[in-house]
Amino acid sequence: MAGIAKPLKGFGSGIFEVALKYRTDAFRLVYAVQVGDAVWVVHAFQKKSTSGIKTSQADLDLVRQRIKQLMELVSDGQR
C-alpha cells in the first residue's frame, strides 16, 4: 500500500484512494488491493469539484459500479 493512500470511506476494506496535487490541480486515484493476486485501478480522475474537497457523487457512483464489475470478474475467474 502506498504511504499516501487512505481507505476510501463507505467502500469497505481493501479500497483505497490516493490524492495528489500538481500545481493548482488535484487528482484522485482509487484502487483495490488483494483482489486475486493483482492490484486493480478502478478509477483515476482530475478532481474538478466546485464544492471544496468532496469527491463528486458521479465519481463515487462510477467507483461503486466498477468495483462491483471487478468483483464479478474475479469471482467468475475463480470458478
C-alpha positions, 0 to 999 in steps of 0.5 A: 500500500502506498504511504499516501493512500487512505481507505476510501470511506463507505467502500469497505476494506481493501479500497483505497484512494490516493490524492495528489496535487500538481500545481493548482490541480488535484487528482484522485486515484482509487484502487483495490488491493488483494483482489486475486493476486493483482492490484486493480485501478478502478478509477483515476480522475482530475478532481474538478469539484466546485464544492471544496474537497468532496469527491463528486457523487458521479465519481463515487457512483462510477467507483461503486459500479466498477468495483462491483464489475471487478468483483464479478470478474474475479469471482467468475475467474475463480470458478 
